[in-house]
Amino acid sequence: MFRPQNKTNEDVPFEHQMLHILRNYQKLLDLIYKLRKENDTLRKSNAGEREAEFQRRAEKAKSANNMLNYRIGKLQDTVKNLHAEIERRDTTNAELKRTIEQLRDEIADLHRKHKVLRIADHIR
């Protein structure tokens, strides 16, 4: 009996075709289930990785923030020390100004006394 190489649908019984379709359909369903499961696994894995990355970034930011707070504290201490130094120097400057004024007054007084003595020497 001659069998054709390329079978057509009429050559294969209907039940056989349906079994073939059902098998293919079941394979597709299994593949869909497997892919969905893999997708969920990857989604959870990615969420875990993202969470870990956020934690790493948060730790870096916290560390940087702590360093900045430390540096700000040091700068505030420096500013406080500079203000204290400025006040000390202002006090010293005020004292020096008073001393200079006193010396000017003494010099002016000495000039007057010298003038008077010179006049007195000249009169004698």
DSSP file (Angstrom, degrees, kcal/mol; ACC not computed):
  #  RESIDUE AA STRUCTURE BP1 BP2  ACC     N-H-->O    O-->H-N    N-H-->O    O-->H-N    TCO  KAPPA ALPHA  PHI   PSI    X-CA   Y-CA   Z-CA
    1    1 A M              0   0    0      0, 0.0     2,-0.5     0, 0.0     0, 0.0   0.000 360.0 360.0 360.0 138.8    0.0    0.0    0.0
    2    2 A F        -     0   0    0      0, 0.0     0, 0.0     0, 0.0     0, 0.0  -0.694 360.0-165.6 -87.5 127.6    1.2    3.5   -0.9
    3    3 A R        -     0   0    0     -2,-0.5     2,-0.1     4,-0.0     4,-0.0  -0.951  20.7-125.8-112.6 129.1    1.6    6.0    1.9
    4    4 A P        -     0   0    0      0, 0.0     3,-0.1     0, 0.0     0, 0.0  -0.428   9.8-136.6 -72.3 148.3    2.0    9.6    1.0
    5    5 A Q  S    S+     0   0    0      1,-0.2     2,-0.8    -2,-0.1    -2,-0.0   0.926  94.3  50.1 -70.9 -45.4    4.9   11.5    2.5
    6    6 A N  S    S-     0   0    0     -3,-0.0     2,-0.2     0, 0.0    -1,-0.2  -0.838  82.8-153.2 -98.4 107.7    3.1   14.6    3.4
    7    7 A K        -     0   0    0     -2,-0.8     2,-0.2    -3,-0.1    -2,-0.0  -0.523   4.4-150.8 -79.2 146.5    0.0   13.7    5.3
    8    8 A T    >>  -     0   0    0     -2,-0.2     3,-1.4     1,-0.0     4,-0.7  -0.646  34.4 -97.4-105.8 170.5   -3.0   16.0    5.2
    9    9 A N  G >4 S+     0   0    0      1,-0.3     3,-0.6    -2,-0.2     8,-0.1   0.808 122.5  60.6 -59.6 -30.3   -5.5   16.4    8.0
   10   10 A E  G 34 S+     0   0    0      1,-0.2    -1,-0.3     3,-0.0     4,-0.1   0.782  99.0  57.5 -69.4 -24.6   -7.9   14.0    6.2
   11   11 A D  G <4 S+     0   0    0     -3,-1.4    -1,-0.2     2,-0.1    -2,-0.2   0.734  98.9  67.0 -77.9 -22.3   -5.3   11.2    6.5
   12   12 A V  S << S-     0   0    0     -4,-0.7     5,-0.1    -3,-0.6    -1,-0.0  -0.855  93.0-112.0-103.8 131.6   -5.0   11.5   10.3
   13   13 A P     >  -     0   0    0      0, 0.0     4,-2.1     0, 0.0     5,-0.2  -0.211  24.1-118.1 -60.7 151.8   -8.0   10.4   12.4
   14   14 A F  H  > S+     0   0    0      1,-0.2     4,-2.7     2,-0.2     5,-0.2   0.888 112.7  53.4 -58.5 -44.1   -9.8   13.2   14.2
   15   15 A E  H  > S+     0   0    0      1,-0.2     4,-2.6     2,-0.2    -1,-0.2   0.894 108.1  50.7 -61.6 -39.5   -9.1   11.7   17.7
   16   16 A H  H  > S+     0   0    0      2,-0.2     4,-2.3     1,-0.2    -1,-0.2   0.912 110.4  49.6 -64.1 -42.4   -5.5   11.5   16.9
   17   17 A Q  H  X S+     0   0    0     -4,-2.1     4,-2.6     1,-0.2    -2,-0.2   0.921 111.1  49.6 -61.8 -43.5   -5.5   15.2   15.8
   18   18 A M  H  X S+     0   0    0     -4,-2.7     4,-3.0     2,-0.2    -2,-0.2   0.903 109.9  50.5 -64.2 -41.2   -7.3   16.2   19.0
   19   19 A L  H  X S+     0   0    0     -4,-2.6     4,-2.8     2,-0.2    -1,-0.2   0.916 111.2  49.1 -61.8 -42.1   -4.8   14.2   21.2
   20   20 A H  H  X S+     0   0    0     -4,-2.3     4,-2.4     2,-0.2    -2,-0.2   0.929 112.7  47.0 -62.1 -45.7   -2.0   16.0   19.4
   21   21 A I  H  X S+     0   0    0     -4,-2.6     4,-2.8     2,-0.2    -2,-0.2   0.914 113.3  49.0 -62.1 -44.5   -3.7   19.4   19.9
   22   22 A L  H  X S+     0   0    0     -4,-3.0     4,-2.9     2,-0.2    -2,-0.2   0.906 110.3  50.4 -64.0 -41.6   -4.3   18.6   23.6
   23   23 A R  H  X S+     0   0    0     -4,-2.8     4,-2.5     2,-0.2    -2,-0.2   0.933 113.3  45.7 -61.0 -45.5   -0.7   17.5   24.1
   24   24 A N  H  X S+     0   0    0     -4,-2.4     4,-2.4     2,-0.2    -2,-0.2   0.905 113.1  50.6 -63.1 -41.2    0.5   20.7   22.6
   25   25 A Y  H  X S+     0   0    0     -4,-2.8     4,-2.6     2,-0.2    -2,-0.2   0.916 111.0  48.5 -62.5 -43.6   -1.9   22.7   24.6
   26   26 A Q  H  X S+     0   0    0     -4,-2.9     4,-2.8     2,-0.2    -2,-0.2   0.891 110.1  51.8 -64.4 -39.8   -0.8   21.0   27.8
   27   27 A K  H  X S+     0   0    0     -4,-2.5     4,-2.6     2,-0.2    -1,-0.2   0.913 110.6  48.8 -61.4 -41.7    2.8   21.6   26.9
   28   28 A L  H  X S+     0   0    0     -4,-2.4     4,-2.8     2,-0.2    -2,-0.2   0.914 111.5  49.1 -64.6 -42.0    2.0   25.3   26.4
   29   29 A L  H  X S+     0   0    0     -4,-2.6     4,-2.7     2,-0.2    -2,-0.2   0.917 111.9  48.8 -62.4 -43.2    0.2   25.4   29.8
   30   30 A D  H  X S+     0   0    0     -4,-2.8     4,-2.8     2,-0.2    -2,-0.2   0.917 112.5  48.3 -61.5 -43.1    3.1   23.8   31.5
   31   31 A L  H  X S+     0   0    0     -4,-2.6     4,-2.8     2,-0.2    -2,-0.2   0.911 111.2  50.0 -64.0 -42.7    5.5   26.2   29.9
   32   32 A I  H  X S+     0   0    0     -4,-2.8     4,-2.7     2,-0.2    -2,-0.2   0.929 112.5  47.9 -60.6 -45.2    3.3   29.2   30.9
   33   33 A Y  H  X S+     0   0    0     -4,-2.7     4,-2.5     1,-0.2    -2,-0.2   0.929 113.2  47.9 -60.4 -46.0    3.2   27.9   34.5
   34   34 A K  H  X S+     0   0    0     -4,-2.8     4,-2.5     1,-0.2    -2,-0.2   0.914 113.1  47.6 -62.2 -43.7    6.9   27.4   34.5
   35   35 A L  H  X S+     0   0    0     -4,-2.8     4,-2.7     2,-0.2    -1,-0.2   0.891 112.0  49.7 -67.1 -39.2    7.6   30.9   33.1
   36   36 A R  H  X S+     0   0    0     -4,-2.7     4,-2.6     2,-0.2    -2,-0.2   0.916 112.1  48.3 -63.9 -41.9    5.2   32.5   35.5
   37   37 A K  H  X S+     0   0    0     -4,-2.5     4,-2.5     2,-0.2    -2,-0.2   0.926 113.5  46.8 -63.3 -44.5    6.9   30.7   38.4
   38   38 A E  H  X S+     0   0    0     -4,-2.5     4,-2.9     2,-0.2    -2,-0.2   0.894 111.2  52.6 -63.1 -40.4   10.3   31.7   37.1
   39   39 A N  H  X S+     0   0    0     -4,-2.7     4,-2.7     2,-0.2    -2,-0.2   0.921 110.0  47.7 -62.1 -44.4    9.1   35.3   36.7
   40   40 A D  H  X S+     0   0    0     -4,-2.6     4,-2.7     2,-0.2     5,-0.2   0.913 112.2  50.0 -62.0 -42.5    7.8   35.4   40.3
   41   41 A T  H  X S+     0   0    0     -4,-2.5     4,-2.7     1,-0.2    -2,-0.2   0.935 113.1  45.7 -61.2 -46.5   11.1   34.0   41.5
   42   42 A L  H  X S+     0   0    0     -4,-2.9     4,-3.3     2,-0.2     5,-0.2   0.899 111.4  52.5 -64.5 -40.0   13.0   36.6   39.5
   43   43 A R  H  X S+     0   0    0     -4,-2.7     4,-2.5     2,-0.2    -2,-0.2   0.927 112.6  44.7 -61.3 -44.7   10.7   39.3   40.7
   44   44 A K  H  X S+     0   0    0     -4,-2.7     4,-2.5     2,-0.2    -2,-0.2   0.911 114.3  49.6 -65.3 -41.5   11.3   38.3   44.4
   45   45 A S  H  X S+     0   0    0     -4,-2.7     4,-2.7     2,-0.2    -2,-0.2   0.929 112.3  47.5 -62.2 -45.4   15.0   38.0   43.8
   46   46 A N  H  X S+     0   0    0     -4,-3.3     4,-3.1     2,-0.2    -2,-0.2   0.890 110.4  52.4 -63.6 -39.3   15.1   41.4   42.1
   47   47 A A  H  X S+     0   0    0     -4,-2.5     4,-2.7    -5,-0.2    -1,-0.2   0.914 111.0  47.6 -63.1 -41.5   13.1   42.9   45.0
   48   48 A G  H  X S+     0   0    0     -4,-2.5     4,-2.5     2,-0.2    -2,-0.2   0.915 113.5  47.1 -63.9 -43.0   15.6   41.4   47.5
   49   49 A E  H  X S+     0   0    0     -4,-2.7     4,-2.7     2,-0.2    -2,-0.2   0.906 112.9  49.3 -65.2 -41.1   18.5   42.7   45.5
   50   50 A R  H  X S+     0   0    0     -4,-3.1     4,-3.0     2,-0.2    -2,-0.2   0.920 111.4  49.4 -63.8 -42.5   16.9   46.1   45.2
   51   51 A E  H  X S+     0   0    0     -4,-2.7     4,-2.4     2,-0.2    -2,-0.2   0.917 111.9  48.3 -61.8 -42.9   16.2   46.1   49.0
   52   52 A A  H  X S+     0   0    0     -4,-2.5     4,-2.5     2,-0.2    -2,-0.2   0.907 112.0  49.5 -63.5 -41.0   19.9   45.2   49.6
   53   53 A E  H  X S+     0   0    0     -4,-2.7     4,-2.7     2,-0.2    -2,-0.2   0.912 110.7  49.8 -64.8 -42.0   21.0   47.9   47.2
   54   54 A F  H  X S+     0   0    0     -4,-3.0     4,-2.8     2,-0.2    -2,-0.2   0.897 110.6  50.8 -61.7 -39.6   18.7   50.4   49.0
   55   55 A Q  H  X S+     0   0    0     -4,-2.4     4,-2.6     2,-0.2    -2,-0.2   0.920 110.7  48.4 -63.9 -43.1   20.2   49.3   52.4
   56   56 A R  H  X S+     0   0    0     -4,-2.5     4,-2.5     2,-0.2    -2,-0.2   0.928 113.9  46.3 -62.1 -44.5   23.7   49.8   51.0
   57   57 A R  H  X S+     0   0    0     -4,-2.7     4,-2.9     1,-0.2    -2,-0.2   0.904 112.0  51.2 -64.9 -40.0   22.9   53.2   49.7
   58   58 A A  H  X S+     0   0    0     -4,-2.8     4,-2.7     2,-0.2    -2,-0.2   0.907 110.5  48.9 -63.7 -40.8   21.2   54.1   53.0
   59   59 A E  H  X S+     0   0    0     -4,-2.6     4,-2.7     2,-0.2    -2,-0.2   0.913 112.4  48.2 -64.8 -41.9   24.2   53.0   55.0
   60   60 A K  H  X S+     0   0    0     -4,-2.5     4,-2.8     2,-0.2    -2,-0.2   0.930 113.7  47.0 -62.8 -44.1   26.5   55.0   52.7
   61   61 A A  H  X S+     0   0    0     -4,-2.9     4,-2.7     2,-0.2    -2,-0.2   0.897 112.6  49.7 -64.5 -39.9   24.2   58.1   53.0
   62   62 A K  H  X S+     0   0    0     -4,-2.7     4,-2.7     2,-0.2    -2,-0.2   0.922 112.1  47.9 -64.5 -43.5   24.1   57.6   56.8
   63   63 A S  H  X S+     0   0    0     -4,-2.7     4,-2.4     2,-0.2    -2,-0.2   0.927 113.4  47.1 -62.3 -45.3   27.8   57.3   57.0
   64   64 A A  H  X S+     0   0    0     -4,-2.8     4,-2.6     2,-0.2    -2,-0.2   0.899 112.3  50.9 -62.9 -40.2   28.3   60.4   54.8
   65   65 A N  H  X S+     0   0    0     -4,-2.7     4,-2.9     2,-0.2    -2,-0.2   0.916 109.7  49.5 -64.0 -43.5   25.7   62.3   57.0
   66   66 A N  H  X S+     0   0    0     -4,-2.7     4,-2.5     2,-0.2    -2,-0.2   0.913 111.4  49.6 -61.4 -41.8   27.5   61.3   60.2
   67   67 A M  H  X S+     0   0    0     -4,-2.4     4,-2.7     2,-0.2    -2,-0.2   0.920 111.8  48.2 -63.4 -43.2   30.8   62.5   58.7
   68   68 A L  H  X S+     0   0    0     -4,-2.6     4,-2.9     2,-0.2    -2,-0.2   0.915 111.1  50.4 -63.8 -42.0   29.2   65.8   57.6
   69   69 A N  H  X S+     0   0    0     -4,-2.9     4,-2.6     2,-0.2    -1,-0.2   0.907 111.1  49.5 -61.8 -40.5   27.7   66.2   61.1
   70   70 A Y  H  X S+     0   0    0     -4,-2.5     4,-2.5     2,-0.2    -2,-0.2   0.940 113.0  46.0 -61.4 -47.4   31.1   65.6   62.6
   71   71 A R  H  X S+     0   0    0     -4,-2.7     4,-2.6     2,-0.2    -2,-0.2   0.886 111.5  52.0 -64.8 -38.4   32.7   68.1   60.3
   72   72 A I  H  X S+     0   0    0     -4,-2.9     4,-2.7     2,-0.2    -1,-0.2   0.925 109.7  50.1 -62.4 -43.7   29.9   70.7   61.0
   73   73 A G  H  X S+     0   0    0     -4,-2.6     4,-2.4     2,-0.2    -2,-0.2   0.918 110.9  48.8 -59.8 -44.0   30.5   70.2   64.8
   74   74 A K  H  X S+     0   0    0     -4,-2.5     4,-2.4     1,-0.2    -2,-0.2   0.916 112.4  48.5 -62.3 -42.5   34.3   70.7   64.3
   75   75 A L  H  X S+     0   0    0     -4,-2.6     4,-2.8     2,-0.2    -2,-0.2   0.889 110.0  51.8 -65.3 -38.4   33.6   73.9   62.2
   76   76 A Q  H  X S+     0   0    0     -4,-2.7     4,-2.6     2,-0.2    -1,-0.2   0.904 110.2  49.2 -64.2 -40.1   31.1   75.2   64.9
   77   77 A D  H  X S+     0   0    0     -4,-2.4     4,-2.7     2,-0.2    -2,-0.2   0.917 111.2  49.7 -62.6 -42.4   33.8   74.6   67.5
   78   78 A T  H  X S+     0   0    0     -4,-2.4     4,-2.6     2,-0.2    -2,-0.2   0.920 111.1  48.8 -61.6 -44.1   36.3   76.5   65.4
   79   79 A V  H  X S+     0   0    0     -4,-2.8     4,-2.5     2,-0.2    -2,-0.2   0.917 111.4  49.9 -62.1 -43.2   33.9   79.3   64.9
   80   80 A K  H  X S+     0   0    0     -4,-2.6     4,-2.2     1,-0.2    -2,-0.2   0.919 112.1  47.6 -61.3 -44.2   33.2   79.5   68.6
   81   81 A N  H  X S+     0   0    0     -4,-2.7     4,-2.5     1,-0.2    -2,-0.2   0.887 111.2  51.2 -64.2 -38.8   37.0   79.5   69.3
   82   82 A L  H  X S+     0   0    0     -4,-2.6     4,-2.7     2,-0.2    -2,-0.2   0.896 108.9  50.7 -66.2 -39.3   37.5   82.2   66.7
   83   83 A H  H  X S+     0   0    0     -4,-2.5     4,-2.5     2,-0.2    -2,-0.2   0.912 111.1  48.8 -63.0 -41.5   34.7   84.4   68.3
   84   84 A A  H  X S+     0   0    0     -4,-2.2     4,-2.4     2,-0.2    -2,-0.2   0.917 112.1  48.8 -63.4 -42.3   36.4   83.9   71.7
   85   85 A E  H  X S+     0   0    0     -4,-2.5     4,-2.6     2,-0.2    -2,-0.2   0.901 110.3  51.3 -63.6 -41.2   39.8   84.9   70.2
   86   86 A I  H  X S+     0   0    0     -4,-2.7     4,-2.9     2,-0.2    -2,-0.2   0.917 110.1  49.2 -62.4 -43.2   38.2   88.0   68.5
   87   87 A E  H  X S+     0   0    0     -4,-2.5     4,-2.6     2,-0.2    -2,-0.2   0.922 111.2  49.6 -62.9 -43.0   36.7   89.0   71.8
   88   88 A R  H  X S+     0   0    0     -4,-2.4     4,-2.6     1,-0.2    -2,-0.2   0.923 113.8  45.8 -60.3 -43.6   40.1   88.6   73.6
   89   89 A R  H  X S+     0   0    0     -4,-2.6     4,-3.3     2,-0.2    -2,-0.2   0.888 110.5  53.0 -68.7 -38.1   41.8   90.6   70.9
   90   90 A D  H  X S+     0   0    0     -4,-2.9     4,-2.6     2,-0.2    -1,-0.2   0.923 111.0  47.6 -60.9 -42.3   39.1   93.3   71.0
   91   91 A T  H  X S+     0   0    0     -4,-2.6     4,-2.4     2,-0.2    -2,-0.2   0.932 113.5  47.4 -62.3 -45.9   39.6   93.5   74.8
   92   92 A T  H  X S+     0   0    0     -4,-2.6     4,-2.8     1,-0.2    -2,-0.2   0.916 112.1  50.2 -61.3 -43.4   43.4   93.7   74.2
   93   93 A N  H  X S+     0   0    0     -4,-3.3     4,-2.7     2,-0.2    -2,-0.2   0.909 109.8  50.3 -62.4 -42.3   42.9   96.4   71.5
   94   94 A A  H  X S+     0   0    0     -4,-2.6     4,-2.3     2,-0.2    -1,-0.2   0.921 111.9  47.9 -62.7 -42.3   40.7   98.4   73.8
   95   95 A E  H  X S+     0   0    0     -4,-2.4     4,-2.5     1,-0.2    -2,-0.2   0.915 112.3  49.3 -63.1 -42.4   43.3   98.3   76.6
   96   96 A L  H  X S+     0   0    0     -4,-2.8     4,-2.9     2,-0.2    -2,-0.2   0.887 109.6  51.7 -64.4 -38.1   46.0   99.2   74.1
   97   97 A K  H  X S+     0   0    0     -4,-2.7     4,-2.7     2,-0.2    -1,-0.2   0.915 110.8  48.0 -63.6 -42.3   43.9  102.2   72.9
   98   98 A R  H  X S+     0   0    0     -4,-2.3     4,-2.6     2,-0.2    -2,-0.2   0.918 112.8  48.8 -63.2 -42.1   43.5  103.3   76.4
   99   99 A T  H  X S+     0   0    0     -4,-2.5     4,-2.7     2,-0.2    -2,-0.2   0.921 111.5  49.2 -62.8 -43.8   47.2  103.0   77.1
  100  100 A I  H  X S+     0   0    0     -4,-2.9     4,-2.7     2,-0.2    -2,-0.2   0.914 111.2  49.6 -61.7 -44.0   48.0  104.9   73.9
  101  101 A E  H  X S+     0   0    0     -4,-2.7     4,-2.6     2,-0.2    -1,-0.2   0.912 111.5  49.2 -61.8 -42.2   45.6  107.7   74.9
  102  102 A Q  H  X S+     0   0    0     -4,-2.6     4,-2.7     1,-0.2    -2,-0.2   0.927 111.8  48.6 -62.5 -43.8   47.2  107.8   78.3
  103  103 A L  H  X S+     0   0    0     -4,-2.7     4,-2.9     2,-0.2    -2,-0.2   0.896 111.0  50.4 -64.2 -39.4   50.7  108.0   76.7
  104  104 A R  H  X S+     0   0    0     -4,-2.7     4,-3.2     2,-0.2     5,-0.2   0.923 111.3  48.8 -62.4 -43.0   49.5  110.8   74.4
  105  105 A D  H  X S+     0   0    0     -4,-2.6     4,-2.7     2,-0.2    -2,-0.2   0.921 112.8  47.5 -62.5 -42.1   48.1  112.7   77.3
  106  106 A E  H  X S+     0   0    0     -4,-2.7     4,-3.1     2,-0.2    -2,-0.2   0.913 112.8  48.9 -64.2 -42.4   51.4  112.2   79.2
  107  107 A I  H  X S+     0   0    0     -4,-2.9     4,-2.8     2,-0.2    -2,-0.2   0.932 112.5  47.8 -62.3 -45.7   53.4  113.3   76.2
  108  108 A A  H  X S+     0   0    0     -4,-3.2     4,-2.3     2,-0.2    -2,-0.2   0.915 113.3  48.4 -61.6 -41.3   51.2  116.3   75.7
  109  109 A D  H  X S+     0   0    0     -4,-2.7     4,-2.7    -5,-0.2    -2,-0.2   0.917 111.9  49.0 -63.7 -43.1   51.6  117.1   79.4
  110  110 A L  H  X S+     0   0    0     -4,-3.1     4,-2.9     2,-0.2    -2,-0.2   0.885 109.3  52.9 -63.5 -38.6   55.3  116.6   79.2
  111  111 A H  H  X S+     0   0    0     -4,-2.8     4,-2.6     2,-0.2    -2,-0.2   0.921 110.8  47.3 -61.6 -43.3   55.4  118.9   76.1
  112  112 A R  H  X S+     0   0    0     -4,-2.3     4,-2.8     2,-0.2    -2,-0.2   0.936 114.0  46.6 -63.5 -45.7   53.5  121.6   78.1
  113  113 A K  H  X S+     0   0    0     -4,-2.7     4,-2.9     1,-0.2    -2,-0.2   0.902 113.0  50.0 -63.1 -40.4   55.9  121.2   81.1
  114  114 A H  H  X S+     0   0    0     -4,-2.9     4,-2.7     2,-0.2    -1,-0.2   0.912 111.2  49.0 -63.1 -42.5   58.9  121.3   78.8
  115  115 A K  H  X S+     0   0    0     -4,-2.6     4,-2.6     2,-0.2    -2,-0.2   0.924 112.6  47.6 -61.8 -45.1   57.6  124.5   77.2
  116  116 A V  H  X S+     0   0    0     -4,-2.8     4,-2.7     1,-0.2    -2,-0.2   0.926 113.3  48.0 -63.7 -43.7   57.0  126.0   80.6
  117  117 A L  H  X S+     0   0    0     -4,-2.9     4,-2.9     2,-0.2    -2,-0.2   0.887 111.5  50.1 -64.7 -38.7   60.5  125.0   81.7
  118  118 A R  H  X S+     0   0    0     -4,-2.7     4,-2.2     2,-0.2    -1,-0.2   0.907 112.3  47.2 -64.6 -42.3   62.1  126.4   78.6
  119  119 A I  H  X S+     0   0    0     -4,-2.6     4,-2.2    -5,-0.2    -2,-0.2   0.924 113.1  49.2 -64.1 -41.6   60.2  129.6   79.0
  120  120 A A  H  X S+     0   0    0     -4,-2.7     4,-1.6     1,-0.2    -2,-0.2   0.901 112.2  48.1 -65.2 -40.8   61.3  129.7   82.7
  121  121 A D  H  < S+     0   0    0     -4,-2.9    -1,-0.2     1,-0.2    -2,-0.2   0.864 111.9  50.4 -65.3 -35.5   64.9  129.0   81.7
  122  122 A H  H  < S+     0   0    0     -4,-2.2    -2,-0.2     1,-0.2    -1,-0.2   0.854 108.2  52.3 -70.9 -35.5   64.7  131.7   79.0
  123  123 A I  H  <        0   0    0     -4,-2.2    -1,-0.2     1,-0.2    -2,-0.2   0.870 360.0 360.0 -71.5 -35.5   63.3  134.2   81.5
  124  124 A R     <        0   0    0     -4,-1.6    -1,-0.2    -5,-0.1    -2,-0.2   0.470 360.0 360.0 -67.0 360.0   66.2  133.6   84.1
